[in-house]
Amino acid sequence: MTAPARTRSSAELIQAEEPVLAHNYHPLPVVVARAEGTWVEDVEGRRYLDMLAGYSALNFGHRNPVLIEAAHRQLDRLTLTSRAFHNDQLAEFAESLAELTGLDMVLPMNTGAEAVESAVKVARKWAYEVKGVPDGRATIVVAAGNFHGRTTTIVSFSTDETARAGFGPFTPGFRIVPYNDLAALRAAVDETTAAVLIEPIQGEAGVVIPDEGYLTGVRELTRRAGCLFIADEIQSGLGRTGRTLAVEHEGVLPDVLLLGKALGGGIVPVSAVVACREVLGVLRPGEHGSTFGGNPLAAAVGSAVVGLLRTGDFQLRAAELGVVLRDGLTSLVGKGVVGFRSRGLWAGVDVDPVIGTGREISERLMAEGILVKDTHGSTIRLAPPLTITEEELRSALGALEKVLTA
């Protein structure tokens, strides 16, 4: 009999990646093999509490049984047709997502960056056909510190030199203003402005939350100027902040919403541009598309995600446990934490640089069985699955205190 193949250790697998994988990531030295709910397990069987949730892609936990069942059911029937044909899952997905967001039409895509790229194209086309901007002159105003993806066009309006350096020439047509600055935004908007594109909360920048009234101001300004308000809710949306959408904290509705990450339930990549009919109605057959966008498997999982959000349970859980997270971090200020920003189950935590970089703190937490990831400098992000229990959350906060005060 042939002996079963030996399972390689974490160290061996990490070493094996080195010569064959492009070095575009610097992951923590843990090799995940299994996961369930809020917990992951490495190849040696060590368990870790996941406090990152795939940058919000796993809002509903690893292998959520409702979502897994929806995926299995669809896998047994149909996975892909391309949009050359209709499929029996897409209408329900689009209808339910439009209803959830309060908008009219849905453009299904795959990744968050694709949703952003699609929105840029649609906004420009809307500016030419509806607003009357002269061809080739449309501009889009964005905020400094943004993170919308890493395509060539998107890094063209990034202020992160790590994302930009060596990738020019860059796409023109963007104006960058400081985040959370309505006066600067007002000065940048003119008759050529197609849209203002912002994150309601800047995730990659360290969970930066704008002042109360900023989103309301953006909505009023864009309405008066006759341009579109595009809200990138790819990380902040779908329950993360204690509401279905982060813009709901100020009761505003953008013209265009960008969704992704959690929309795929941690199973398949699903994103969407959701907008009013006047905006998405500018697209005609052949002008934009995606082989996998709106595929039956993605649509079935996306519909199940919307079904979970319709209950309101996850939004409520994020709001309630968000108080526990906020209070726990408040108690750590002066004990290694120099500041933090949180909303719902999402926080950016600034650690005293004397104690360590964000990377070093993440590695020390990993040794305590807690998985987080750094953003910039000595800032770490906390974004656990919304299924986390209060006991698990307090355990993670306890581990953070231990690491900071050791």
Stockholm file with secondary structure:
# STOCKHOLM 1.0

chainA/1-406         MTAPARTRSSAELIQAEEPVLAHNYHPLPVVVARAEGTWVEDVEGRRYLDMLAGYSALNFGHRNPVLIEAAHRQLDRLTLTSRAFHNDQLAEFAESLAELTGLDMVLPMNTGAEAVESAVKVARKWAYEVKGVPDGRATIVVAAGNFHGRTTTIVSFSTDETARAGFGPFTPGFRIVPYNDLAALRAAVDETTAAVLIEPIQGEAGVVIPDEGYLTGVRELTRRAGCLFIADEIQSGLGRTGRTLAVEHEGVLPDVLLLGKALGGGIVPVSAVVACREVLGVLRPGEHGSTFGGNPLAAAVGSAVVGLLRTGDFQLRAAELGVVLRDGLTSLVGKGVVGFRSRGLWAGVDVDPVIGTGREISERLMAEGILVKDTHGSTIRLAPPLTITEEELRSALGALEKVLTA
#=GR chainA/1-406 SS CCCCCCCCCHHHHHHHHTTTSCSCCCCCSCCEEEEEBTEEEETTCCEEEESSHHHHTTTTCBTCHHHHHHHHHHHTTCCCCCTTSCCTTHHHHHHHHHHHHTCSEEEEESSHHHHHHHHHHHHHHHIIIIICCCTTCCEEEEETTCCCCCSHHHHHTCCCHHHHTTCCSCCCCEEEECTTCHHHHHHHCCTTEEEEEECSSBTTTTSBCCCTTHHHHHHHHHHHHTCEEEEECTTTTTTTTSSSSGGGGGTCCCSEEEECGGGGTTTSCCEEEEECHHHHTTCCTTSSCCSSTTCHHHHHHHHHHHHHHHTCHHHHHHHHHHHHHHHHHHHHBTTTEEEEEESSSCEEEEECTTTCCHHHHHHHHHHTTEECEECSTTEEEECCCTTCCHHHHHHHHHHHHHHHHC
#=GC SS_cons         CCCCCCCCCHHHHHHHHTTTSCSCCCCCSCCEEEEEBTEEEETTCCEEEESSHHHHTTTTCBTCHHHHHHHHHHHTTCCCCCTTSCCTTHHHHHHHHHHHHTCSEEEEESSHHHHHHHHHHHHHHHIIIIICCCTTCCEEEEETTCCCCCSHHHHHTCCCHHHHTTCCSCCCCEEEECTTCHHHHHHHCCTTEEEEEECSSBTTTTSBCCCTTHHHHHHHHHHHHTCEEEEECTTTTTTTTSSSSGGGGGTCCCSEEEECGGGGTTTSCCEEEEECHHHHTTCCTTSSCCSSTTCHHHHHHHHHHHHHHHTCHHHHHHHHHHHHHHHHHHHHBTTTEEEEEESSSCEEEEECTTTCCHHHHHHHHHHTTEECEECSTTEEEECCCTTCCHHHHHHHHHHHHHHHHC
//
